[in-house]
Amino acid sequence: MTATEGGASRRGGDMIWSRGDLETYIEEHGIVPFFRCGAGWRTIEDMTPADIWFVKGVEGPWDWKGPIAMSGKAAYGKFILRTMAAFVRKDLFWHLMNYRRSKYQMTPDMQEILRTIEANESLLSTEVRDMCGYGKAESRVEMLFSDRPAKKGFDGIINKLQYGTYIVVEDFEYKHDKKGRPYGWGIARYTTPEIKYAGEIEKPRISPEESLRYIVEEVVRTTEGVTEEEIRRCLS
């Protein structure tokens, strides 16, 4: 079994050496931020050995995040501190939806993008951008004289939709060179939780604040080094 195959056992405590390690850690801890977020919360960045952290030709967390999101075991998106990515175990995601959707209402721009994604079931970020009129002008002259100049603020709106739990990342798709090798950072494909988890969503029968309390208690219980105050700050 290679270092990137699912199911490999962890080495060195909580260090993450494989996709299987990461999936196990998410299952055990519920919410796992991708990058450091200024709290005692251990992140994928903290736990990934330098040998596989953005090393050319070596698979690492950046390669695993798409398959894990596709598996449906955990939702992936910018769920932490409004702009930071994290995995959220599926059962906790229902509670996060219950809390966030009660607090963060959609603007007309958010509604337009959400309706477009819903109508197509899933779309690449580039497709959403173009279909909703956020395409980048090819030149300054075009930007000045176009009858329909491109709208601004796309990235911020997409982030708000993720933070509000209205959309999640379904996968990442890559461009390929002439030899068929993928390259670049990968383009996010978005869908909604209702589409991705059709028939599975179990809305908690408790108040939004009780859902937040449940999430905080679960993360503090399973993750050393974090406090209730830190988790609330990251999730509120």
C-alpha positions as protocol buffer text, in pm:
chain_id: "A"
residue {
  index: 1
  type: MET
  ca { x: 0 y: 0 z: 0 }
}
residue {
  index: 2
  type: THR
  ca { x: 139 y: 341 z: -93 }
}
residue {
  index: 3
  type: ALA
  ca { x: 146 y: 647 z: 130 }
}
residue {
  index: 4
  type: THR
  ca { x: -152 y: 795 z: -50 }
}
residue {
  index: 5
  type: GLU
  ca { x: -390 y: 499 z: -45 }
}
residue {
  index: 6
  type: GLY
  ca { x: -688 y: 508 z: 188 }
}
residue {
  index: 7
  type: GLY
  ca { x: -675 y: 308 z: 509 }
}
residue {
  index: 8
  type: ALA
  ca { x: -303 y: 342 z: 583 }
}
residue {
  index: 9
  type: SER
  ca { x: -229 y: 360 z: 956 }
}
residue {
  index: 10
  type: ARG
  ca { x: -90 y: 678 z: 1109 }
}
residue {
  index: 11
  type: ARG
  ca { x: 274 y: 705 z: 1207 }
}
residue {
  index: 12
  type: GLY
  ca { x: 419 y: 950 z: 1457 }
}
residue {
  index: 13
  type: GLY
  ca { x: 108 y: 1016 z: 1669 }
}
residue {
  index: 14
  type: ASP
  ca { x: -134 y: 1242 z: 1486 }
}
residue {
  index: 15
  type: MET
  ca { x: 94 y: 1313 z: 1191 }
}
residue {
  index: 16
  type: ILE
  ca { x: -87 y: 1272 z: 859 }
}
residue {
  index: 17
  type: TRP
  ca { x: 97 y: 1067 z: 598 }
}
residue {
  index: 18
  type: SER
  ca { x: -186 y: 946 z: 380 }
}
residue {
  index: 19
  type: ARG
  ca { x: -542 y: 1009 z: 268 }
}
residue {
  index: 20
  type: GLY
  ca { x: -646 y: 730 z: 503 }
}
residue {
  index: 21
  type: ASP
  ca { x: -479 y: 908 z: 794 }
}
residue {
  index: 22
  type: LEU
  ca { x: -665 y: 1228 z: 713 }
}
residue {
  index: 23
  type: GLU
  ca { x: -1001 y: 1053 z: 677 }
}
residue {
  index: 24
  type: THR
  ca { x: -949 y: 880 z: 1012 }
}
residue {
  index: 25
  type: TYR
  ca { x: -854 y: 1206 z: 1182 }
}
residue {
  index: 26
  type: ILE
  ca { x: -1165 y: 1380 z: 1045 }
}
residue {
  index: 27
  type: GLU
  ca { x: -1382 y: 1093 z: 1166 }
}
residue {
  index: 28
  type: GLU
  ca { x: -1227 y: 1109 z: 1513 }
}
residue {
  index: 29
  type: HIS
  ca { x: -1225 y: 1488 z: 1557 }
}
residue {
  index: 30
  type: GLY
  ca { x: -1526 y: 1611 z: 1360 }
}
residue {
  index: 31
  type: ILE
  ca { x: -1392 y: 1942 z: 1229 }
}
residue {
  index: 32
  type: VAL
  ca { x: -1041 y: 1982 z: 1090 }
}
residue {
  index: 33
  type: PRO
  ca { x: -919 y: 2319 z: 956 }
}
residue {
  index: 34
  type: PHE
  ca { x: -687 y: 2297 z: 656 }
}
residue {
  index: 35
  type: PHE
  ca { x: -457 y: 2587 z: 741 }
}
residue {
  index: 36
  type: ARG
  ca { x: -352 y: 2740 z: 1074 }
}
residue {
  index: 37
  type: CYS
  ca { x: -625 y: 2965 z: 1206 }
}
residue {
  index: 38
  type: GLY
  ca { x: -469 y: 3140 z: 1501 }
}
residue {
  index: 39
  type: ALA
  ca { x: -610 y: 2906 z: 1765 }
}
residue {
  index: 40
  type: GLY
  ca { x: -492 y: 2600 z: 1952 }
}
residue {
  index: 41
  type: TRP
  ca { x: -689 y: 2394 z: 1703 }
}
residue {
  index: 42
  type: ARG
  ca { x: -460 y: 2141 z: 1531 }
}
residue {
  index: 43
  type: THR
  ca { x: -480 y: 2176 z: 1156 }
}
residue {
  index: 44
  type: ILE
  ca { x: -386 y: 1971 z: 853 }
}
residue {
  index: 45
  type: GLU
  ca { x: -99 y: 2214 z: 800 }
}
residue {
  index: 46
  type: ASP
  ca { x: 31 y: 2142 z: 1152 }
}
residue {
  index: 47
  type: MET
  ca { x: 10 y: 1766 z: 1113 }
}
residue {
  index: 48
  type: THR
  ca { x: 148 y: 1718 z: 760 }
}
residue {
  index: 49
  type: PRO
  ca { x: 520 y: 1628 z: 737 }
}
residue {
  index: 50
  type: ALA
  ca { x: 727 y: 1862 z: 523 }
}
residue {
  index: 51
  type: ASP
  ca { x: 802 y: 1562 z: 297 }
}
residue {
  index: 52
  type: ILE
  ca { x: 449 y: 1573 z: 153 }
}
residue {
  index: 53
  type: TRP
  ca { x: 338 y: 1934 z: 210 }
}
residue {
  index: 54
  type: PHE
  ca { x: 320 y: 2092 z: -136 }
}
residue {
  index: 55
  type: VAL
  ca { x: 616 y: 1892 z: -266 }
}
residue {
  index: 56
  type: LYS
  ca { x: 628 y: 1867 z: -646 }
}
residue {
  index: 57
  type: GLY
  ca { x: 564 y: 1513 z: -767 }
}
residue {
  index: 58
  type: VAL
  ca { x: 449 y: 1393 z: -424 }
}
residue {
  index: 59
  type: GLU
  ca { x: 83 y: 1352 z: -335 }
}
residue {
  index: 60
  type: GLY
  ca { x: -29 y: 1528 z: -20 }
}
residue {
  index: 61
  type: PRO
  ca { x: -332 y: 1688 z: 146 }
}
residue {
  index: 62
  type: TRP
  ca { x: -393 y: 1919 z: -149 }
}
residue {
  index: 63
  type: ASP
  ca { x: -443 y: 1609 z: -368 }
}
residue {
  index: 64
  type: TRP
  ca { x: -657 y: 1425 z: -113 }
}
residue {
  index: 65
  type: LYS
  ca { x: -907 y: 1702 z: -39 }
}
residue {
  index: 66
  type: GLY
  ca { x: -1107 y: 1646 z: -359 }
}
residue {
  index: 67
  type: PRO
  ca { x: -1151 y: 1268 z: -318 }
}
residue {
  index: 68
  type: ILE
  ca { x: -1244 y: 1310 z: 50 }
}
residue {
  index: 69
  type: ALA
  ca { x: -1503 y: 1575 z: -37 }
}
residue {
  index: 70
  type: MET
  ca { x: -1636 y: 1349 z: -312 }
}
residue {
  index: 71
  type: SER
  ca { x: -1668 y: 1056 z: -70 }
}
residue {
  index: 72
  type: GLY
  ca { x: -1947 y: 1237 z: 114 }
}
residue {
  index: 73
  type: LYS
  ca { x: -1809 y: 1147 z: 458 }
}
residue {
  index: 74
  type: ALA
  ca { x: -1724 y: 1509 z: 529 }
}
residue {
  index: 75
  type: ALA
  ca { x: -1820 y: 1844 z: 383 }
}
residue {
  index: 76
  type: TYR
  ca { x: -1538 y: 2067 z: 258 }
}
residue {
  index: 77
  type: GLY
  ca { x: -1549 y: 2442 z: 219 }
}
residue {
  index: 78
  type: LYS
  ca { x: -1462 y: 2775 z: 378 }
}
residue {
  index: 79
  type: PHE
  ca { x: -1636 y: 2711 z: 707 }
}
residue {
  index: 80
  type: ILE
  ca { x: -1384 y: 2860 z: 953 }
}
residue {
  index: 81
  type: LEU
  ca { x: -1337 y: 3230 z: 1035 }
}
residue {
  index: 82
  type: ARG
  ca { x: -1548 y: 3317 z: 728 }
}
residue {
  index: 83
  type: THR
  ca { x: -1269 y: 3260 z: 473 }
}
residue {
  index: 84
  type: MET
  ca { x: -1071 y: 2952 z: 583 }
}
residue {
  index: 85
  type: ALA
  ca { x: -1120 y: 2597 z: 457 }
}
residue {
  index: 86
  type: ALA
  ca { x: -1204 y: 2300 z: 677 }
}
residue {
  index: 87
  type: PHE
  ca { x: -1349 y: 1950 z: 667 }
}
residue {
  index: 88
  type: VAL
  ca { x: -1665 y: 1901 z: 873 }
}
residue {
  index: 89
  type: ARG
  ca { x: -1782 y: 1548 z: 947 }
}
residue {
  index: 90
  type: LYS
  ca { x: -2125 y: 1489 z: 798 }
}
residue {
  index: 91
  type: ASP
  ca { x: -2319 y: 1455 z: 1122 }
}
residue {
  index: 92
  type: LEU
  ca { x: -2171 y: 1778 z: 1258 }
}
residue {
  index: 93
  type: PHE
  ca { x: -2239 y: 1955 z: 930 }
}
residue {
  index: 94
  type: TRP
  ca { x: -2614 y: 1916 z: 989 }
}
residue {
  index: 95
  type: HIS
  ca { x: -2567 y: 2109 z: 1315 }
}
residue {
  index: 96
  type: LEU
  ca { x: -2349 y: 2368 z: 1142 }
}
residue {
  index: 97
  type: MET
  ca { x: -2624 y: 2419 z: 882 }
}
residue {
  index: 98
  type: ASN
  ca { x: -2883 y: 2452 z: 1157 }
}
residue {
  index: 99
  type: TYR
  ca { x: -2678 y: 2724 z: 1325 }
}
residue {
  index: 100
  type: ARG
  ca { x: -2532 y: 2915 z: 1031 }
}
residue {
  index: 101
  type: ARG
  ca { x: -2847 y: 2941 z: 822 }
}
residue {
  index: 102
  type: SER
  ca { x: -3026 y: 3101 z: 1114 }
}
residue {
  index: 103
  type: LYS
  ca { x: -2757 y: 3370 z: 1138 }
}
residue {
  index: 104
  type: TYR
  ca { x: -2642 y: 3444 z: 784 }
}
residue {
  index: 105
  type: GLN
  ca { x: -2913 y: 3546 z: 542 }
}
residue {
  index: 106
  type: MET
  ca { x: -2854 y: 3567 z: 168 }
}
residue {
  index: 107
  type: THR
  ca { x: -2825 y: 3885 z: -36 }
}
residue {
  index: 108
  type: PRO
  ca { x: -2974 y: 3906 z: -390 }
}
residue {
  index: 109
  type: ASP
  ca { x: -2627 y: 3838 z: -538 }
}
residue {
  index: 110
  type: MET
  ca { x: -2591 y: 3529 z: -324 }
}
residue {
  index: 111
  type: GLN
  ca { x: -2938 y: 3411 z: -423 }
}
residue {
  index: 112
  type: GLU
  ca { x: -2857 y: 3450 z: -793 }
}
residue {
  index: 113
  type: ILE
  ca { x: -2542 y: 3239 z: -767 }
}
residue {
  index: 114
  type: LEU
  ca { x: -2714 y: 2979 z: -550 }
}
residue {
  index: 115
  type: ARG
  ca { x: -3005 y: 2944 z: -795 }
}
residue {
  index: 116
  type: THR
  ca { x: -2760 y: 2902 z: -1082 }
}
residue {
  index: 117
  type: ILE
  ca { x: -2575 y: 2621 z: -903 }
}
residue {
  index: 118
  type: GLU
  ca { x: -2902 y: 2453 z: -803 }
}
residue {
  index: 119
  type: ALA
  ca { x: -3034 y: 2466 z: -1159 }
}
residue {
  index: 120
  type: ASN
  ca { x: -2724 y: 2284 z: -1284 }
}
residue {
  index: 121
  type: GLU
  ca { x: -2674 y: 2063 z: -976 }
}
residue {
  index: 122
  type: SER
  ca { x: -2301 y: 2140 z: -974 }
}
residue {
  index: 123
  type: LEU
  ca { x: -2075 y: 2391 z: -1147 }
}
residue {
  index: 124
  type: LEU
  ca { x: -1707 y: 2479 z: -1161 }
}
residue {
  index: 125
  type: SER
  ca { x: -1629 y: 2817 z: -1011 }
}
residue {
  index: 126
  type: THR
  ca { x: -1530 y: 2941 z: -1357 }
}
residue {
  index: 127
  type: GLU
  ca { x: -1867 y: 2833 z: -1495 }
}
residue {
  index: 128
  type: VAL
  ca { x: -2059 y: 3006 z: -1217 }
}
residue {
  index: 129
  type: ARG
  ca { x: -1853 y: 3320 z: -1267 }
}
residue {
  index: 130
  type: ASP
  ca { x: -1931 y: 3335 z: -1639 }
}
residue {
  index: 131
  type: MET
  ca { x: -2298 y: 3236 z: -1614 }
}
residue {
  index: 132
  type: CYS
  ca { x: -2367 y: 3503 z: -1350 }
}
residue {
  index: 133
  type: GLY
  ca { x: -2176 y: 3778 z: -1527 }
}
residue {
  index: 134
  type: TYR
  ca { x: -1860 y: 3792 z: -1318 }
}
residue {
  index: 135
  type: GLY
  ca { x: -1624 y: 3707 z: -1607 }
}
residue {
  index: 136
  type: LYS
  ca { x: -1303 y: 3905 z: -1620 }
}
residue {
  index: 137
  type: ALA
  ca { x: -1269 y: 4166 z: -1897 }
}
residue {
  index: 138
  type: GLU
  ca { x: -1001 y: 4069 z: -2148 }
}
residue {
  index: 139
  type: SER
  ca { x: -852 y: 4418 z: -2162 }
}
residue {
  index: 140
  type: ARG
  ca { x: -882 y: 4762 z: -2007 }
}
residue {
  index: 141
  type: VAL
  ca { x: -1039 y: 4890 z: -2330 }
}
residue {
  index: 142
  type: GLU
  ca { x: -1307 y: 4620 z: -2313 }
}
residue {
  index: 143
  type: MET
  ca { x: -1368 y: 4703 z: -1947 }
}
residue {
  index: 144
  type: LEU
  ca { x: -1416 y: 5072 z: -2029 }
}
residue {
  index: 145
  type: PHE
  ca { x: -1639 y: 5037 z: -2335 }
}
residue {
  index: 146
  type: SER
  ca { x: -1833 y: 4714 z: -2282 }
}
residue {
  index: 147
  type: ASP
  ca { x: -2211 y: 4753 z: -2263 }
}
residue {
  index: 148
  type: ARG
  ca { x: -2215 y: 4489 z: -1990 }
}
residue {
  index: 149
  type: PRO
  ca { x: -1903 y: 4527 z: -1775 }
}
residue {
  index: 150
  type: ALA
  ca { x: -1826 y: 4231 z: -1554 }
}
residue {
  index: 151
  type: LYS
  ca { x: -1972 y: 4241 z: -1205 }
}
residue {
  index: 152
  type: LYS
  ca { x: -1733 y: 4243 z: -911 }
}
residue {
  index: 153
  type: GLY
  ca { x: -1712 y: 4063 z: -580 }
}
residue {
  index: 154
  type: PHE
  ca { x: -1749 y: 3702 z: -696 }
}
residue {
  index: 155
  type: ASP
  ca { x: -1495 y: 3550 z: -457 }
}
residue {
  index: 156
  type: GLY
  ca { x: -1648 y: 3724 z: -157 }
}
residue {
  index: 157
  type: ILE
  ca { x: -1999 y: 3604 z: -247 }
}
residue {
  index: 158
  type: ILE
  ca { x: -1882 y: 3245 z: -298 }
}
residue {
  index: 159
  type: ASN
  ca { x: -1708 y: 3258 z: 41 }
}
residue {
  index: 160
  type: LYS
  ca { x: -2027 y: 3383 z: 208 }
}
residue {
  index: 161
  type: LEU
  ca { x: -2231 y: 3104 z: 50 }
}
residue {
  index: 162
  type: GLN
  ca { x: -1985 y: 2847 z: 181 }
}
residue {
  index: 163
  type: TYR
  ca { x: -1970 y: 3002 z: 527 }
}
residue {
  index: 164
  type: GLY
  ca { x: -2348 y: 3011 z: 537 }
}
residue {
  index: 165
  type: THR
  ca { x: -2348 y: 2637 z: 448 }
}
residue {
  index: 166
  type: TYR
  ca { x: -2557 y: 2705 z: 137 }
}
residue {
  index: 167
  type: ILE
  ca { x: -2291 y: 2547 z: -89 }
}
residue {
  index: 168
  type: VAL
  ca { x: -2005 y: 2301 z: -45 }
}
residue {
  index: 169
  type: VAL
  ca { x: -1709 y: 2196 z: -256 }
}
residue {
  index: 170
  type: GLU
  ca { x: -1791 y: 1877 z: -442 }
}
residue {
  index: 171
  type: ASP
  ca { x: -1449 y: 1823 z: -601 }
}
residue {
  index: 172
  type: PHE
  ca { x: -1152 y: 1996 z: -764 }
}
residue {
  index: 173
  type: GLU
  ca { x: -1080 y: 1966 z: -1135 }
}
residue {
  index: 174
  type: TYR
  ca { x: -743 y: 2025 z: -1294 }
}
residue {
  index: 175
  type: LYS
  ca { x: -610 y: 2140 z: -1627 }
}
residue {
  index: 176
  type: HIS
  ca { x: -387 y: 1889 z: -1807 }
}
residue {
  index: 177
  type: ASP
  ca { x: -71 y: 1935 z: -2010 }
}
residue {
  index: 178
  type: LYS
  ca { x: -5 y: 1777 z: -2350 }
}
residue {
  index: 179
  type: LYS
  ca { x: 100 y: 1453 z: -2182 }
}
residue {
  index: 180
  type: GLY
  ca { x: -223 y: 1435 z: -1984 }
}
residue {
  index: 181
  type: ARG
  ca { x: -62 y: 1531 z: -1653 }
}
residue {
  index: 182
  type: PRO
  ca { x: -269 y: 1753 z: -1419 }
}
residue {
  index: 183
  type: TYR
  ca { x: -125 y: 2085 z: -1314 }
}
residue {
  index: 184
  type: GLY
  ca { x: -218 y: 2398 z: -1124 }
}
residue {
  index: 185
  type: TRP
  ca { x: -419 y: 2446 z: -805 }
}
residue {
  index: 186
  type: GLY
  ca { x: -741 y: 2285 z: -923 }
}
residue {
  index: 187
  type: ILE
  ca { x: -1074 y: 2453 z: -992 }
}
residue {
  index: 188
  type: ALA
  ca { x: -1343 y: 2408 z: -728 }
}
residue {
  index: 189
  type: ARG
  ca { x: -1671 y: 2248 z: -830 }
}
residue {
  index: 190
  type: TYR
  ca { x: -1961 y: 2363 z: -613 }
}
residue {
  index: 191
  type: THR
  ca { x: -2292 y: 2205 z: -528 }
}
residue {
  index: 192
  type: THR
  ca { x: -2544 y: 2239 z: -247 }
}
residue {
  index: 193
  type: PRO
  ca { x: -2568 y: 2014 z: 60 }
}
residue {
  index: 194
  type: GLU
  ca { x: -2926 y: 1933 z: -39 }
}
residue {
  index: 195
  type: ILE
  ca { x: -2806 y: 1798 z: -375 }
}
residue {
  index: 196
  type: LYS
  ca { x: -2490 y: 1628 z: -251 }
}
residue {
  index: 197
  type: TYR
  ca { x: -2658 y: 1465 z: 47 }
}
residue {
  index: 198
  type: ALA
  ca { x: -3001 y: 1413 z: -107 }
}
residue {
  index: 199
  type: GLY
  ca { x: -3214 y: 1207 z: 129 }
}
residue {
  index: 200
  type: GLU
  ca { x: -2943 y: 1200 z: 397 }
}
residue {
  index: 201
  type: ILE
  ca { x: -2974 y: 1540 z: 563 }
}
residue {
  index: 202
  type: GLU
  ca { x: -3103 y: 1506 z: 916 }
}
residue {
  index: 203
  type: LYS
  ca { x: -3196 y: 1850 z: 1043 }
}
residue {
  index: 204
  type: PRO
  ca { x: -3139 y: 1860 z: 1419 }
}
residue {
  index: 205
  type: ARG
  ca { x: -3455 y: 1901 z: 1624 }
}
residue {
  index: 206
  type: ILE
  ca { x: -3291 y: 2157 z: 1848 }
}
residue {
  index: 207
  type: SER
  ca { x: -3236 y: 2532 z: 1833 }
}
residue {
  index: 208
  type: PRO
  ca { x: -2950 y: 2687 z: 1634 }
}
residue {
  index: 209
  type: GLU
  ca { x: -2773 y: 2787 z: 1955 }
}
residue {
  index: 210
  type: GLU
  ca { x: -2804 y: 2433 z: 2088 }
}
residue {
  index: 211
  type: SER
  ca { x: -2650 y: 2306 z: 1764 }
}
residue {
  index: 212
  type: LEU
  ca { x: -2354 y: 2542 z: 1807 }
}
residue {
  index: 213
  type: ARG
  ca { x: -2313 y: 2426 z: 2167 }
}
residue {
  index: 214
  type: TYR
  ca { x: -2320 y: 2064 z: 2051 }
}
residue {
  index: 215
  type: ILE
  ca { x: -2047 y: 2128 z: 1791 }
}
residue {
  index: 216
  type: VAL
  ca { x: -1827 y: 2316 z: 2037 }
}
residue {
  index: 217
  type: GLU
  ca { x: -1858 y: 2046 z: 2303 }
}
residue {
  index: 218
  type: GLU
  ca { x: -1780 y: 1772 z: 2050 }
}
residue {
  index: 219
  type: VAL
  ca { x: -1469 y: 1946 z: 1918 }
}
residue {
  index: 220
  type: VAL
  ca { x: -1339 y: 2030 z: 2267 }
}
residue {
  index: 221
  type: ARG
  ca { x: -1404 y: 1670 z: 2378 }
}
residue {
  index: 222
  type: THR
  ca { x: -1211 y: 1514 z: 2090 }
}
residue {
  index: 223
  type: THR
  ca { x: -936 y: 1770 z: 2026 }
}
residue {
  index: 224
  type: GLU
  ca { x: -660 y: 1856 z: 2272 }
}
residue {
  index: 225
  type: GLY
  ca { x: -535 y: 2211 z: 2306 }
}
residue {
  index: 226
  type: VAL
  ca { x: -852 y: 2399 z: 2213 }
}
residue {
  index: 227
  type: THR
  ca { x: -1090 y: 2591 z: 2432 }
}
residue {
  index: 228
  type: GLU
  ca { x: -1461 y: 2652 z: 2398 }
}
residue {
  index: 229
  type: GLU
  ca { x: -1394 y: 3023 z: 2346 }
}
residue {
  index: 230
  type: GLU
  ca { x: -1155 y: 2956 z: 2056 }
}
residue {
  index: 231
  type: ILE
  ca { x: -1396 y: 2721 z: 1879 }
}
residue {
  index: 232
  type: ARG
  ca { x: -1685 y: 2966 z: 1918 }
}
residue {
  index: 233
  type: ARG
  ca { x: -1469 y: 3243 z: 1775 }
}
residue {
  index: 234
  type: CYS
  ca { x: -1379 y: 3030 z: 1474 }
}
residue {
  index: 235
  type: LEU
  ca { x: -1736 y: 2918 z: 1408 }
}
residue {
  index: 236
  type: SER
  ca { x: -1949 y: 3222 z: 1495 }
}
